[in-house]
Amino acid sequence: MGMGRGAARSALGFWPALTLLLCSLPAATSPCKILKCNSEFWSATAGSQAAADSPEFCAALRTYALCTRRTARTCRGDLAFHSAVHGIEDLMGQHNCSREGPTAPPRPRTPPGGDSQERNDSPETCHYRQAAPNYTHCGLFGDPHLRTFTDRFQTCMVRGAWPLIDNDYLNVQVTNTPVLPGSAATATSKLTIIFKNFQECVEQKVYQAEMDELPAAFADGSKNGGDKHGANSLKITEKVSGQHVEIQAKYIGTTIVVRQVGRYLTFAVRMPEEVVHAVEDGDSQGLYLCLRGCPLSQQIDFQAVHAAAAQGTRGPHGASPPPAAPGDTFPYETAVAKCKEKLPVEDLYYQACVFDLLTTGDVNFTLAAYYALEDVRSLHSNKDKLHLYERTREPPGRASASGAPPAPWSLLGGLLLLRLLPTLLEAVAA
């Protein structure tokens, strides 16, 4: 059946409410694919000016509903999923859409006034200009291993959601989950990047990747900074489908590389030092991992574990590396041989590789270390610092020594949104 004239406007009202929930609530760690459903619905309806008798909007809603049904089994307890389901029901009732009928594939988003993704005439302010900028690099990979903007190298537990970057231009948060139930070994299962609205260059954009879901677009389905004149100063490029995505934020001179290696994600960034330290409140600079490193209580001396395994002894505090599962761990000699194939230099990346094979039994962690080093090779401004050989341990008393993970998007904000959810849905349906 047809729809009312305000359908497109209502659809666009529903999407920001759902996006707000996605960005504000604690990160989910399930394989729920609701982000993909949301993105496809946005692509099918954004900018739509369908006539009152057009069935296109109802077809898009039915496609959206079908997508949610297909992922329902893996989305139990996911607030964004249940919000989407209720939102679909409200919109179908409001616009008198039948549950039976044709569905429609998503169509590319076409912004008003032409496709801004083809613009090459970005304003001067949307091109980073700085005399001899000092570029820095941060990377996170494996179980997980962190290389900070100041080239400190640490192995951390950091289970759950943690902020990697938090400045005036963007926020990056990762979620690390156990590799196996009951295992002390963790790896990155979810990554959220928020690019903040910036002058005439870009609108706020959210990028979210999860295990088995490495999108080649932002959460709204677009691949650039939106409809502003300088939108092309922010772009996503898919290098290898489902495995390697690169985000260029030219207006802040920043390049981000996100990979999926095996089941887990890796992150690498090249960013000017001026952007790294761009915060209104200087005291908050101690809150994120890429700058300050992991809290002391979260750090692991993986070199000691490595040395103990080489000698056939037990590690620090009498503990051996936690096995992945009975029969699935690598003997030390096998782990060394596999890591040597990809990482011939016995630096910290090689040692991290051996540690990960001993603790997880997952050979994909070899590739995670290899690609992390390749990203350093392409992103780090000082090629003399490609290889690091000594891990860094934060001295006691630093701001990062607290054992409690800071929360850039607080639980209180999430609870507030839960209280406001019925009001948001009523506003959409109005």
Secondary structure, DSSP 8 states (H G I E B T S, - for coil): ----TTHHHHHHHHHHHHHHHHHHS----S---HHHHHHHHHHHHTT----TT--HHHHHHHHHHHHHHHTGGG-TT-HHHHHHHHHHHHHHHHTT--SSS----------TTS-GGG-----GGGS---SS--EEEEEEETTTEEE-TT--EEEE---EEEEEEESSSEEEEEEEEESSTT-S-EEEEEEEEEE--BTTTB--EEEEEETTB--SS-TTS-SBS-SSTTGGGEEEEEEETTTEEEEEEGGGTEEEEEEEETTEEEEEEEEEHHHHT--S-GGGGGG-HHHH-S-GGGEE-HHHHHHHHHHT---GGG-----SSTTTS--HHHHHHHHHHH--S-SHHHHHHHHHHHHH--THHHHHHHHHHHHHHHH-S-GGGS---S-----TTSGGG-SS---SS-HHHHHHHHHHHHHHHHHHH-
